[in-house]
Amino acid sequence: MPDTFTPSSKLDRASLAPGEFITTVTTVTSLWAFFIGSIDGAKRASLQYLAEHAHVLPKTKQGWYLYHKRKNYAVILNSGKIGLQYVKRFGGLTLVFTGTQATLDKARGEADVINSVVAGAGTGLANSFLCKDRKYDTLHTCMIGGAVGLFAGGMQDMINIYQRKPVWYWRQGSNINSVDGNSVVKA
């Protein structure tokens, strides 16, 4: 693990430069969102097709073949549509969250948990504003966003502490020794 730092490494999150971090996290989130959205869309489309055609179910083997063939086309089309809707929503929220984190990191000159909590709460506020939520729902969404930011920022700070990178609220120096990869604080 490196013991020296370049000035730009204070803004790194999970050992990635800000641009790489934003791109990586947004891409991974978008892929997961598409996968989950496609599964959800396929289930919905399958049930919807059955409901729309329940009154004229086929009676022959060829009729069932054509029924399932048309149903599969409808399921594939709808799963892609719903998957892209999930990507738009969750990929966009992730982009806003990580972009806000990077902006706050640059403004404060340090990447830490505070920036993540503020970015999470701000992203929740922006989402509530776009969805035109009520006051209680806005408060709830901001709290969830702040909790997500606390978790994400805390995990990133733990990575920095493990890699012996400076974190302002964690004293490093002569009182911390590494034993088999675990940090031990001397009394």
trRosetta pair geometry for C-beta under 8 A, 3 or more apart (Angstrom, degrees):
i j d omega theta_ij theta_ji phi_ij phi_ji
1 162 7.9 -137 -116 135 153 67
1 163 5.2 -165 -155 -149 121 63
1 164 5.8 113 129 21 130 110
2 5 7.3 123 124 -75 117 57
2 163 7.3 17 46 174 76 100
2 164 7.8 -156 85 70 50 105
3 164 6.2 -26 -111 109 65 139
5 9 4.6 -134 -160 68 90 131
5 10 6.7 77 164 -54 137 76
5 165 6.5 101 -89 -133 129 85
5 166 7.1 -83 -14 6 161 101
6 9 4.9 104 54 -12 73 104
7 10 6.5 -40 -175 8 45 110
8 11 6.0 -57 -172 35 56 107
8 12 7.3 74 134 -42 72 92
8 17 7.0 -4 153 -121 118 99
9 12 5.1 -26 -156 -2 55 123
9 165 6.9 -128 141 -132 110 126
10 109 6.8 6 116 160 137 67
10 110 5.5 -63 165 -112 111 62
10 111 6.6 162 151 10 57 86
10 165 7.8 170 -106 177 52 113
10 166 7.2 -23 -113 63 95 103
11 17 7.5 36 98 -150 98 59
11 18 5.6 -36 143 -46 113 110
11 102 7.6 64 178 -145 109 72
11 105 5.0 115 -142 145 85 122
11 106 6.4 36 -125 -80 137 64
11 109 7.8 -85 -71 -164 96 34
11 110 7.5 -126 -83 -124 59 18
11 111 5.3 113 -147 -36 36 110
12 15 5.9 18 158 -130 130 20
12 16 6.1 152 -159 65 90 30
12 17 6.0 -50 -104 -89 85 37
12 18 7.5 -118 -102 -45 40 60
12 21 7.5 152 -159 -45 56 130
12 111 6.6 -129 66 21 32 152
12 165 7.9 -101 66 -144 111 165
13 16 6.2 -32 71 58 63 85
13 18 7.3 70 9 -99 100 57
13 21 4.7 71 62 -127 104 158
13 101 7.1 20 -53 140 160 132
13 105 7.5 -110 -46 -82 110 158
13 111 5.2 -138 -70 179 86 150
13 156 5.0 -24 -156 -150 90 139
14 21 6.4 130 47 -118 101 108
14 156 5.7 -79 -48 -120 77 91
14 159 5.7 32 -108 90 57 170
15 159 7.1 -110 -23 153 89 127
15 163 7.1 146 -73 -73 107 167
16 20 4.2 -129 -177 99 104 110
16 21 4.1 144 97 -68 118 80
16 24 6.2 -87 -147 17 168 143
17 20 4.7 81 55 15 80 108
17 21 6.8 -150 87 -12 34 90
18 21 5.7 -57 -143 35 27 112
18 22 6.4 26 161 -18 65 105
18 102 4.1 106 -161 -135 119 118
18 105 6.7 -172 -96 73 122 139
18 106 7.3 0 -76 -53 165 104
19 22 6.0 -53 -147 35 29 109
19 23 6.3 24 157 -13 64 110
19 102 7.9 90 -61 -137 43 155
20 23 5.8 -59 -146 42 30 109
20 24 5.9 27 160 -19 67 112
21 24 6.0 -57 -140 39 25 107
21 25 6.0 15 167 -10 64 113
21 98 6.4 -163 124 -165 91 122
21 102 7.2 162 73 -77 118 112
22 25 6.5 -62 -142 42 21 102
22 26 6.0 15 164 -13 61 117
22 95 7.0 64 -174 -137 98 64
22 98 4.4 156 -116 127 72 125
22 99 6.0 66 -128 -72 132 65
22 102 6.0 -40 -57 -31 118 144
23 26 6.1 -64 -142 42 22 106
23 27 6.0 20 162 -19 63 113
24 27 6.0 -60 -146 37 24 109
24 28 6.3 18 161 -13 64 109
25 28 6.0 -56 -143 39 28 107
25 29 6.1 26 158 -16 64 111
25 94 6.0 -153 132 175 95 117
25 98 5.2 152 73 -78 136 149
26 29 5.8 -57 -143 41 28 110
26 30 6.1 29 157 -21 64 110
26 91 5.9 73 -171 -160 84 80
26 94 5.0 160 -108 110 65 114
26 95 4.8 52 -113 -78 131 79
26 98 6.3 -117 -50 33 94 143
27 30 5.8 -57 -146 36 27 111
27 31 6.4 27 156 -18 63 105
28 31 5.9 -54 -149 35 31 110
28 32 6.5 27 155 -13 64 106
29 32 5.8 -58 -148 41 32 108
29 33 6.1 33 153 -22 66 109
29 90 5.8 -140 159 140 105 102
29 91 5.9 156 103 -99 100 58
29 94 4.1 136 71 -58 164 167
30 33 5.5 -52 -142 37 31 113
30 34 6.3 33 156 -20 64 103
30 87 4.8 52 -156 -144 86 94
30 90 7.1 169 -95 93 48 92
30 91 3.7 41 -91 -94 96 121
30 94 7.4 -129 -46 47 75 140
31 34 5.8 -52 -149 34 30 110
31 35 6.4 30 153 -18 63 106
32 35 5.6 -55 -148 37 33 113
32 36 6.2 24 158 -11 68 108
32 90 7.8 -87 85 119 90 147
33 36 6.0 -58 -142 43 29 104
33 37 5.7 27 159 -17 65 114
33 83 7.5 127 126 -166 68 64
33 86 4.2 -171 170 136 92 100
33 87 4.9 146 98 -86 120 49
33 89 7.3 -170 -163 66 140 82
33 90 4.0 -177 -98 60 140 133
33 91 5.9 -127 36 -39 151 84
34 37 5.7 -58 -137 44 26 110
34 38 6.0 31 160 -25 63 107
34 83 4.3 52 -157 179 66 106
34 84 7.1 28 -115 -73 93 42
34 86 6.4 173 -82 78 33 110
34 87 5.0 19 -66 -62 87 112
35 38 6.0 -55 -148 31 24 111
35 39 6.8 21 154 -15 60 104
35 83 7.4 70 -37 -133 14 113
36 39 5.9 -54 -152 35 33 110
36 40 6.4 30 152 -15 66 108
36 86 6.3 -158 80 178 89 162
37 40 5.6 -56 -145 41 33 111
37 41 5.9 33 156 -19 68 109
37 79 7.8 133 124 -173 68 62
37 82 4.8 -166 171 130 90 79
37 83 3.9 144 95 -110 107 42
37 84 7.3 -153 117 13 148 27
37 85 6.3 178 -158 63 140 77
37 86 2.9 -151 -66 5 134 139
37 87 6.9 -102 18 -25 152 70
38 41 5.6 -53 -140 40 29 111
38 42 6.2 32 158 -23 64 105
38 79 4.3 54 -160 170 71 100
38 80 6.7 22 -112 -78 97 37
38 82 6.8 151 -93 79 31 94
38 83 3.8 15 -60 -72 79 124
39 42 5.8 -54 -147 33 28 111
39 43 6.6 27 155 -17 62 104
39 79 7.4 55 -53 -143 16 112
40 43 6.0 -56 -152 35 31 109
40 44 6.4 27 154 -15 65 109
40 82 5.8 -130 89 143 93 140
40 86 7.5 115 41 -57 130 138
41 44 5.7 -56 -145 40 32 111
41 45 6.0 29 159 -18 67 110
41 78 4.9 -168 171 134 101 78
41 79 4.0 151 92 -116 110 43
41 80 7.3 -130 106 20 157 26
41 81 6.3 163 -146 65 147 74
41 82 2.7 177 -77 37 118 134
41 83 6.0 -90 8 -30 140 72
42 45 5.9 -55 -141 39 28 108
42 46 6.2 31 158 -22 63 108
42 75 5.0 51 -143 -177 76 99
42 76 7.8 25 -105 -80 96 34
42 78 7.1 146 -88 87 37 95
42 79 4.0 17 -59 -85 82 123
43 46 5.9 -57 -149 34 27 112
43 47 6.5 19 158 -11 63 108
44 47 6.1 -64 -152 41 29 105
44 48 6.0 26 155 -19 67 112
44 78 6.7 -126 85 146 97 134
44 82 6.9 121 39 -65 133 158
45 48 5.6 -56 -140 40 30 112
45 49 6.1 33 159 -22 66 105
45 74 5.4 -176 176 133 115 87
45 75 4.5 159 99 -112 126 54
45 77 7.6 154 -133 68 156 74
45 78 3.5 152 -78 62 134 147
45 79 6.4 -95 11 -44 138 73
46 49 6.0 -53 -147 33 26 109
46 50 6.6 25 154 -15 61 107
46 71 6.9 62 -126 176 66 109
46 75 5.3 32 -65 -101 80 119
47 50 5.7 -55 -149 37 33 111
47 51 6.3 31 154 -19 66 107
48 51 5.7 -55 -146 38 31 110
48 52 6.2 26 157 -16 66 109
48 74 8.0 -131 84 149 103 130
48 78 7.7 160 46 -110 135 172
49 52 5.9 -58 -144 40 29 107
49 53 6.1 -8 167 12 65 115
49 70 7.8 170 -157 116 132 88
49 71 4.8 135 138 -129 155 88
49 74 5.1 131 -82 89 130 149
49 75 7.1 -70 -10 -56 143 84
50 53 6.6 -79 -139 54 22 86
50 54 5.9 51 160 -66 65 93
50 71 7.8 45 -58 -127 68 131
51 54 5.9 -22 -139 -17 26 118
53 56 5.8 -74 -166 59 73 87
53 57 6.9 108 138 -79 87 58
53 67 7.1 168 139 -146 150 103
53 71 7.9 -112 35 -80 148 103
54 57 6.5 -6 -156 -48 37 100
57 67 7.3 38 -150 -120 60 158
58 62 7.9 -134 -178 87 141 52
58 63 2.7 176 -160 134 128 115
58 64 4.9 -156 79 -59 133 55
58 66 7.2 130 -78 58 152 93
58 67 4.9 -134 -8 -36 125 131
59 63 6.0 41 41 48 48 156
60 63 4.3 101 54 3 80 105
60 64 7.1 -145 94 -5 45 83
61 64 5.9 -54 -151 35 32 109
61 65 6.5 36 149 -22 63 104
62 65 5.4 -50 -150 32 35 116
62 66 6.5 29 155 -13 66 104
63 66 6.0 -57 -148 40 31 106
63 67 6.1 37 151 -25 65 107
64 67 5.3 -49 -143 34 33 118
64 68 6.3 27 160 -13 66 105
65 68 6.3 -62 -151 40 26 102
65 69 6.2 28 152 -22 63 110
66 69 5.4 -51 -141 35 33 116
66 70 6.3 30 160 -14 66 104
67 70 6.3 -61 -153 39 25 104
67 71 6.1 24 151 -19 63 113
68 71 5.3 -53 -139 41 34 116
68 72 6.1 40 157 -25 67 102
69 72 5.9 -51 -149 31 27 110
69 73 6.9 27 152 -16 60 103
70 73 5.8 -53 -153 34 35 112
70 74 6.5 33 151 -16 66 106
71 74 5.7 -57 -151 38 33 111
71 75 6.2 34 152 -21 67 107
72 75 5.5 -52 -143 36 33 112
72 76 6.2 33 158 -19 66 105
73 76 5.9 -54 -145 36 28 109
73 77 6.3 26 158 -16 63 109
74 77 5.9 -58 -146 39 28 110
74 78 6.1 18 161 -11 65 113
75 78 6.1 -62 -142 43 25 103
75 79 6.0 27 160 -23 65 110
76 79 5.9 -54 -142 34 25 110
76 80 6.6 25 158 -16 60 106
77 80 6.1 -61 -158 35 28 109
77 81 6.6 25 151 -18 64 108
78 81 5.5 -52 -146 36 37 113
78 82 6.1 30 159 -13 70 106
79 82 6.1 -55 -142 42 30 104
79 83 6.0 36 155 -24 63 110
80 83 5.5 -55 -143 37 28 116
80 84 6.4 27 159 -17 64 105
81 84 6.0 -59 -153 36 27 107
81 85 6.6 29 150 -19 63 105
82 85 5.4 -50 -149 34 37 115
82 86 6.5 39 151 -19 66 101
83 86 5.8 -54 -152 35 32 111
83 87 6.5 34 149 -20 65 103
84 87 5.4 -47 -146 34 37 115
84 88 6.4 42 153 -23 65 101
85 88 5.7 -50 -149 33 32 113
85 89 6.4 24 155 -13 64 108
86 89 5.9 -61 -147 42 31 107
86 90 5.7 -1 170 8 71 114
87 90 6.8 -65 -126 53 21 87
87 91 4.7 13 180 -9 63 129
88 91 6.5 -35 -99 46 10 104
88 92 5.9 12 169 -19 50 119
89 92 6.2 -69 -153 36 14 108
89 93 6.5 8 157 -13 58 109
90 93 5.6 -50 -142 38 34 111
90 94 6.2 35 157 -19 65 106
91 94 5.7 -55 -146 38 30 111
91 95 6.3 33 153 -21 64 106
92 95 5.6 -53 -146 35 31 112
92 96 6.4 30 155 -17 64 104
93 96 5.7 -53 -148 37 32 110
93 97 6.2 32 153 -20 66 108
93 123 6.0 95 -165 179 82 120
93 127 6.2 21 -110 -79 114 123
94 97 5.6 -53 -143 38 32 113
94 98 6.1 19 163 -8 68 108
95 98 6.3 -57 -138 44 25 99
95 99 5.8 25 161 -18 62 115
96 99 5.9 -60 -140 42 24 110
96 100 6.1 24 160 -19 63 109
96 123 5.1 137 109 -118 112 99
96 126 6.2 -128 173 78 154 154
97 100 6.0 -59 -149 36 24 108
97 101 6.4 27 152 -21 62 106
97 119 5.4 99 -160 148 62 108
97 120 6.4 34 -136 -92 110 55
97 123 4.5 -9 -81 -67 82 157
97 145 7.9 -150 -104 -156 113 101
97 148 7.9 -54 -136 114 148 124
97 149 7.5 -150 -155 -87 110 92
98 101 5.3 -48 -147 34 36 118
98 102 6.4 36 155 -19 66 103
98 119 7.8 81 -80 167 16 147
99 102 5.8 -53 -147 37 31 109
99 103 6.3 32 153 -19 65 106
100 103 5.6 -53 -145 37 33 112
100 104 6.2 29 157 -14 66 107
100 118 7.6 -138 149 111 116 83
100 119 3.9 154 102 -132 111 96
100 122 5.6 -171 -163 82 160 135
100 123 6.4 -150 19 -55 148 94
101 104 6.0 -62 -149 41 26 106
101 105 6.1 31 153 -24 65 108
101 111 7.6 50 165 -139 97 94
101 115 5.5 99 -146 137 65 106
101 116 5.8 23 -116 -95 114 62
101 119 4.4 -34 -65 -52 70 170
101 153 7.9 -166 -129 -84 120 98
102 105 5.5 -50 -144 34 31 116
102 106 6.4 29 157 -17 64 104
103 106 6.0 -56 -150 36 29 107
103 107 6.3 27 153 -18 64 109
104 107 5.5 -54 -142 38 34 112
104 108 6.0 14 164 -2 68 111
104 115 3.9 165 109 -142 125 103
104 118 6.0 144 -113 79 162 126
104 119 6.1 -131 8 -58 139 102
105 108 6.4 -68 -142 49 23 95
105 109 7.8 -146 166 33 53 4
105 110 6.7 -113 -153 94 70 25
105 111 4.3 8 -129 -87 125 76
105 112 8.0 146 -111 10 84 56
105 115 5.4 84 -64 -177 68 172
106 109 7.4 29 -172 -75 27 39
108 112 7.8 -84 107 27 143 102
108 114 7.7 139 -106 85 176 119
108 115 6.4 -140 25 -71 140 117
110 115 7.9 -177 96 -23 67 130
110 168 6.3 46 164 -31 163 119
111 115 6.5 -85 -143 45 49 145
111 156 7.0 -80 144 139 112 133
111 160 7.8 167 90 -65 102 147
112 115 5.9 107 60 10 60 98
112 116 7.6 -117 115 -1 39 96
112 153 6.6 55 146 -174 41 114
112 157 6.0 50 -146 -89 67 116
112 167 6.2 124 -112 -150 105 87
112 168 6.3 -49 -77 22 155 103
112 169 7.5 111 -160 4 141 104
113 116 5.4 -58 -151 38 41 114
113 117 6.3 41 153 -22 73 102
113 149 7.9 119 -173 145 65 81
113 150 6.5 43 -174 -138 108 53
113 153 3.5 128 -127 132 57 120
113 154 5.3 47 -112 -68 127 58
113 156 7.6 168 -79 61 68 95
113 157 5.2 -41 -46 -27 99 139
114 117 5.9 -53 -149 34 31 109
114 118 6.4 25 156 -12 65 108
114 153 7.4 -179 11 176 24 158
115 118 5.9 -58 -146 42 30 108
115 119 6.0 31 155 -20 66 110
115 153 6.8 159 66 -114 68 132
116 119 5.6 -55 -142 39 29 111
116 120 6.2 31 156 -21 64 106
116 149 4.1 165 144 -175 73 83
116 150 6.9 155 106 -72 109 22
116 152 5.2 -158 -166 86 134 95
116 153 2.6 -169 37 -58 148 117
116 154 7.8 -131 75 -15 149 55
116 156 7.0 156 -61 32 146 130
117 120 5.8 -54 -147 36 29 111
117 121 6.4 23 157 -13 64 107
117 146 5.2 34 -165 -154 81 79
117 149 4.2 150 -100 111 30 123
117 150 5.2 43 -92 -68 98 73
117 153 6.2 -74 -32 18 71 150
118 121 6.0 -55 -144 41 30 106
118 122 6.0 29 156 -18 64 112
118 149 7.1 -168 31 169 31 160
119 122 5.7 -57 -143 41 28 112
119 123 6.2 31 157 -21 64 107
119 149 5.6 156 66 -118 78 128
120 123 5.8 -54 -146 35 28 110
120 124 6.5 30 154 -18 62 105
120 145 4.0 170 159 158 74 72
120 146 5.0 148 97 -91 113 25
120 147 7.2 -143 144 45 148 35
120 148 4.8 175 -141 73 131 86
120 149 2.4 -135 -8 -34 129 112
120 150 7.2 -88 34 -12 157 61
120 152 7.2 153 -67 31 124 121
121 124 5.6 -53 -150 36 33 114
121 125 6.4 36 150 -21 64 104
121 142 4.8 41 -154 -169 80 86
121 143 7.7 29 -112 -75 91 24
121 145 5.0 146 -91 97 28 110
121 146 4.1 28 -67 -69 96 93
121 149 6.6 -71 -18 12 69 147
122 125 5.5 -50 -147 35 34 113
122 126 6.3 34 153 -18 65 103
122 145 7.4 -143 42 140 35 143
123 126 5.6 -51 -146 37 33 111
123 127 6.3 35 153 -19 65 105
123 145 5.1 -176 71 -149 87 133
123 149 7.9 151 26 -60 115 114
124 127 5.7 -53 -146 37 31 112
124 128 6.3 30 155 -18 65 106
124 138 7.9 125 141 -168 91 56
124 141 4.2 170 -174 139 100 81
124 142 4.2 164 101 -95 129 39
124 143 7.5 -155 152 26 169 33
124 144 6.1 146 -111 66 137 80
124 145 2.7 -137 -35 -12 116 139
124 146 7.0 -65 9 -21 143 69
125 128 5.8 -55 -147 37 30 110
125 129 6.3 33 153 -21 64 106
125 138 6.8 50 -124 -170 62 98
125 141 7.4 154 -69 102 33 107
125 142 5.3 39 -61 -92 79 106
125 145 7.4 -108 -12 45 63 159
126 129 5.6 -53 -147 35 31 114
126 130 6.4 28 156 -16 65 106
127 130 5.9 -56 -147 39 30 108
127 131 6.1 14 158 -5 66 113
127 141 6.0 -137 82 173 111 139
127 145 7.5 167 22 -70 125 133
128 131 5.9 -64 -140 49 29 101
128 133 4.1 -70 -155 34 86 127
128 137 6.4 163 -132 115 112 87
128 138 3.9 118 168 -115 156 77
128 141 4.6 165 -61 61 112 149
128 142 7.1 -49 -9 -43 141 84
129 132 7.5 23 -180 -75 30 42
129 133 7.9 -55 -50 26 23 88
129 138 7.7 64 -54 -120 59 117
133 137 3.8 -122 -180 97 118 121
133 138 4.9 157 92 -59 116 74
133 141 6.5 120 43 -8 172 140
134 137 4.8 88 53 14 75 105
134 138 6.9 -134 97 -10 36 90
135 138 5.6 -55 -147 34 30 114
135 139 6.5 30 155 -18 64 104
136 139 5.8 -53 -151 35 32 111
136 140 6.3 32 151 -18 65 108
137 140 5.5 -53 -146 39 33 114
137 141 6.1 34 155 -20 66 106
138 141 5.8 -55 -145 38 29 110
138 142 6.3 29 155 -18 64 106
139 142 5.8 -56 -148 37 29 110
139 143 6.4 29 154 -19 64 106
140 143 5.7 -56 -150 35 30 111
140 144 6.5 28 153 -16 65 105
141 144 5.7 -52 -146 37 33 110
141 145 6.2 34 153 -18 65 107
142 145 5.6 -53 -145 39 31 113
142 146 6.2 34 154 -20 64 105
143 146 5.6 -51 -146 37 31 112
143 147 6.4 32 153 -19 63 105
144 147 5.6 -53 -148 36 32 112
144 148 6.4 33 152 -18 65 103
145 148 5.7 -52 -147 36 32 111
145 149 6.3 33 152 -18 64 107
146 149 5.4 -54 -147 39 33 114
146 150 6.2 38 152 -24 66 102
147 150 5.5 -47 -145 32 33 114
147 151 6.5 32 154 -16 63 103
148 151 5.8 -54 -150 37 32 110
148 152 6.1 25 155 -13 67 110
149 152 5.8 -56 -137 43 30 106
149 153 5.7 22 165 -12 67 114
150 153 6.2 -57 -135 45 22 105
150 154 5.8 25 161 -22 60 114
151 154 5.8 -58 -142 38 22 111
151 155 6.3 20 159 -17 61 107
152 155 6.0 -57 -150 36 27 108
152 156 6.4 23 154 -15 63 109
153 156 5.6 -56 -146 39 33 110
153 157 6.2 33 155 -19 67 105
154 157 5.7 -54 -146 38 30 110
154 158 6.4 34 153 -21 64 104
155 158 5.6 -51 -148 34 33 113
155 159 6.7 37 150 -21 63 100
156 159 5.6 -47 -152 31 36 114
156 160 6.6 36 149 -17 64 103
157 160 5.4 -51 -149 37 37 113
157 161 6.3 38 151 -20 68 102
157 167 5.3 87 -156 -126 97 146
157 170 7.6 147 172 -16 109 133
158 161 5.6 -49 -144 36 34 111
158 162 6.3 37 154 -20 64 105
159 162 5.7 -55 -148 37 30 112
159 163 6.3 16 156 -6 65 111
160 163 5.9 -64 -144 47 29 102
160 165 4.1 -81 -164 66 86 113
160 166 7.6 -48 163 66 118 25
160 167 5.3 120 104 -58 127 109
161 164 7.5 31 -178 -80 33 29
161 165 7.4 -83 -63 52 24 70
161 167 5.7 -44 -69 5 86 136
161 170 5.5 -49 -104 126 116 171
161 172 7.8 -165 -138 -77 75 117
161 183 6.8 -55 148 -30 103 160
162 181 7.9 18 -160 -179 102 79
162 183 7.1 -124 -105 -30 56 115
164 172 6.7 130 -153 -156 72 144
164 178 7.9 -65 -62 -55 119 129
166 172 6.4 -129 -110 29 66 136
167 170 4.3 37 77 28 108 112
167 172 7.7 101 35 -28 73 118
171 175 6.8 17 118 54 116 124
171 176 7.7 166 106 -31 74 116
172 176 5.7 -55 -139 26 62 141
173 176 6.8 97 52 20 38 95
175 185 6.1 22 144 -157 97 74
175 186 5.2 -133 -159 51 68 91
176 183 5.6 -17 -166 -162 109 102
176 184 7.3 145 -155 70 58 44
176 185 6.0 -29 -99 -100 73 63
176 186 7.6 -148 -77 6 25 84
177 183 7.8 143 75 -152 36 54
177 184 5.5 -26 67 62 84 97
177 186 6.6 58 -1 -37 107 108
178 181 6.6 16 -177 -97 105 15
178 182 7.1 144 -157 66 63 34
178 183 6.2 -37 -101 -95 67 55
178 184 7.5 149 -111 16 18 84
179 182 5.6 -33 71 63 76 88
179 184 5.1 19 9 -9 117 130
